[in-house]
Amino acid sequence: MPKYLITGSYNAEGVKGLMAEGGTERKKQAYSIVESLGGKVESFYYAFGSDDLYSFVDFPDVASAIAAAGTISSSGRVSAKLTPLITAEEMDAGAAKSKTTKWRAPGA
C-alpha cells in the first residue's frame, strides 16, 4: 500500500477540543478514519512546533488518502497536510524514466 505522512495543525478551537478530550481519544479518532478507508496507521505522534501531529499511514489508494485528509481538514479545527512518501526503488524507477524524457528548460 502507498505510504503517506500526515501532519496536522490545530487552530484554537481544535486545541480546546484536544485538551478537553485528551490525546488518546483524538488518536483513536485518527485510527478510526484511516481504518474506515481501508488504511493502516503505522505511527501517530503529537509534537511542539509548526505542526501539532505527525502520523505515518498506509492507504490502499490515493482517493482514500485524499478522503482522510479532506475530512479531517473540513472540520475547520485542524488542518491536515498529506505528503506521499516514495521508496528508494520508486525513486530509482523515476530516475530511470527521466533519462528518456524530452523537455526543454524555459529560455534554453
ZIVEN-V30377 format. One record per backbone hydrogen bond with DSSP energy under -0.5 kcal/mol. NH is the residue of the N-H (numbers start at 1). CO is the residue of the C=O. E is the energy in kcal/mol with one decimal. If there is no record, write none. Layout:
NH:CO:E ; NH:CO:E
This chain:
2:59:-0.8 ; 4:57:-3.0 ; 5:83:-2.8 ; 6:4:-0.5 ; 6:55:-3.1 ; 7:5:-0.6 ; 7:81:-2.2 ; 8:53:-1.9 ; 9:79:-1.8 ; 11:77:-2.2 ; 15:11:-2.4 ; 16:12:-2.1 ; 17:13:-2.1 ; 18:14:-2.5 ; 19:15:-2.7 ; 20:16:-2.1 ; 21:17:-2.8 ; 22:18:-2.8 ; 26:22:-1.6 ; 27:23:-2.3 ; 28:24:-2.1 ; 29:25:-1.8 ; 30:26:-2.1 ; 31:27:-2.5 ; 32:28:-2.3 ; 33:29:-2.2 ; 34:30:-2.0 ; 35:31:-2.8 ; 36:32:-2.2 ; 37:33:-0.8 ; 37:34:-0.9 ; 38:35:-1.8 ; 39:34:-2.5 ; 40:58:-2.3 ; 42:40:-0.6 ; 42:56:-2.9 ; 43:56:-1.5 ; 45:54:-3.1 ; 47:52:-2.0 ; 52:8:-2.8 ; 53:8:-1.6 ; 54:45:-2.9 ; 55:6:-2.1 ; 56:43:-1.3 ; 57:4:-2.6 ; 57:55:-0.6 ; 58:40:-2.8 ; 59:2:-2.2 ; 65:61:-1.5 ; 66:62:-2.7 ; 67:63:-2.3 ; 68:64:-2.1 ; 69:65:-2.3 ; 70:66:-2.9 ; 71:67:-2.4 ; 72:68:-2.4 ; 73:69:-2.6 ; 74:70:-2.2 ; 75:71:-0.5 ; 75:72:-1.2 ; 76:73:-1.8 ; 79:9:-2.7 ; 80:78:-0.6 ; 81:7:-3.1 ; 83:5:-2.5 ; 83:81:-0.5 ; 85:3:-2.7 ; 91:87:-2.1 ; 92:88:-2.3 ; 93:89:-2.1 ; 94:90:-2.2 ; 95:91:-2.7 ; 96:92:-2.4 ; 97:93:-2.1 ; 98:94:-2.0 ; 99:95:-0.9 ; 99:96:-0.7 ; 100:97:-1.6 ; 101:98:-0.8 ; 103:101:-0.5 ; 108:105:-2.2
